Amino acid sequence: MKIVFLIDQFYKHGGIEKILSQKLNYLVKNKSYEVILVTINQNQKSFVYQLDKNVKHYDLAIDYRFDKSYYHPVNWIKLLTHYLRLKKIFKLILPDVAVSV
């Protein structure tokens, strides 16, 4: 089974990132699932928590401005790019389950 987890970034310390790392590692090691992490703004930064080498990672590299609202025009114009890149990844991966974190 292929499971995709979607998150904005995985380089800042936080509870969501910690729990997500535990879930990803557990599913890969104990359930033998194919686990894919898709980030929006990783920007080639290293992961805050270590992930198993079998967890695949794709970054959409949308580069949203987090100092602005998602509804601000500078972010609004990036929505089409976000949609198209995510659609391309999903066509490539063909996941059975997608989880938005």
C-alpha positions as CSV (number, residue, x, y, z in Angstrom):
1,M,0.0,0.0,0.0
2,K,1.2,3.5,-0.9
3,I,0.6,6.2,1.7
4,V,1.3,9.9,1.0
5,F,1.6,12.4,3.8
6,L,1.3,16.1,2.9
7,I,2.8,18.8,5.1
8,D,4.0,22.3,4.5
9,Q,7.6,21.8,5.8
10,F,9.6,19.3,7.8
11,Y,12.5,21.4,9.1
12,K,11.0,23.2,12.1
13,H,10.7,21.7,15.5
14,G,7.1,21.0,16.5
15,G,4.7,18.4,17.8
16,I,3.2,17.6,14.4
17,E,6.6,17.0,12.9
18,K,7.7,14.8,15.8
19,I,4.5,12.6,15.7
20,L,4.7,12.5,11.9
21,S,8.3,11.2,12.0
22,Q,7.3,8.5,14.3
23,K,4.3,7.5,12.2
24,L,6.4,7.5,8.9
25,N,9.1,5.4,10.5
26,Y,6.7,3.0,12.0
27,L,4.7,2.4,8.8
28,V,7.9,1.8,6.8
29,K,9.5,-0.5,9.3
30,N,6.6,-2.5,10.9
31,K,4.0,-2.5,8.2
32,S,6.2,-2.6,5.1
33,Y,4.1,0.2,3.5
34,E,5.5,2.4,0.8
35,V,5.5,5.8,2.5
36,I,6.0,9.1,0.8
37,L,6.4,12.5,2.4
38,V,5.4,15.5,0.2
39,T,6.4,19.0,1.5
40,I,5.4,22.3,0.1
41,N,8.3,24.5,1.3
42,Q,11.2,22.3,2.4
43,N,13.7,24.4,0.4
44,Q,16.4,21.8,0.6
45,K,16.7,22.2,4.3
46,S,17.5,19.0,6.3
47,F,14.7,17.3,8.2
48,V,14.2,18.2,11.8
49,Y,13.7,14.5,12.8
50,Q,15.4,11.5,11.3
51,L,13.4,9.5,8.8
52,D,14.0,5.9,7.7
53,K,15.9,5.7,4.4
54,N,12.9,4.0,2.8
55,V,10.7,7.1,3.3
56,K,10.5,8.8,-0.1
57,H,10.4,12.6,-0.2
58,Y,9.2,15.1,-2.8
59,D,9.2,18.8,-2.3
60,L,6.8,20.9,-4.4
61,A,9.0,24.0,-3.9
62,I,6.1,26.4,-4.0
63,D,7.9,28.9,-1.7
64,Y,4.8,30.5,-0.1
65,R,5.4,33.6,1.9
66,F,4.6,32.6,5.5
67,D,4.8,36.2,6.7
68,K,1.7,36.9,4.5
69,S,-1.7,35.3,4.6
70,Y,-2.4,32.4,2.2
71,Y,-5.1,34.8,0.8
72,H,-2.6,37.6,0.1
73,P,-2.0,38.1,-3.7
74,V,1.7,37.1,-3.5
75,N,0.6,33.7,-2.3
76,W,-2.7,33.5,-4.2
77,I,-0.9,33.5,-7.6
78,K,1.1,30.4,-6.5
79,L,-2.0,28.3,-6.1
80,L,-2.1,27.1,-9.7
81,T,1.6,26.0,-9.5
82,H,0.8,24.2,-6.2
83,Y,-2.1,22.4,-7.8
84,L,-0.3,21.4,-11.0
85,R,2.8,20.1,-9.1
86,L,0.8,18.2,-6.6
87,K,-1.3,16.7,-9.5
88,K,1.9,15.6,-11.3
89,I,3.3,14.0,-8.1
90,F,0.1,12.1,-7.5
91,K,0.0,10.8,-11.1
92,L,3.6,9.6,-10.6
93,I,3.1,8.0,-7.3
94,L,-0.5,6.7,-7.6
95,P,-1.1,6.6,-3.9
96,D,-3.7,4.4,-2.2
97,V,-4.1,6.9,0.7
98,A,-3.3,10.6,1.1
99,V,-3.1,12.2,4.5
100,S,-3.0,16.0,4.9
101,V,-1.2,17.0,8.0
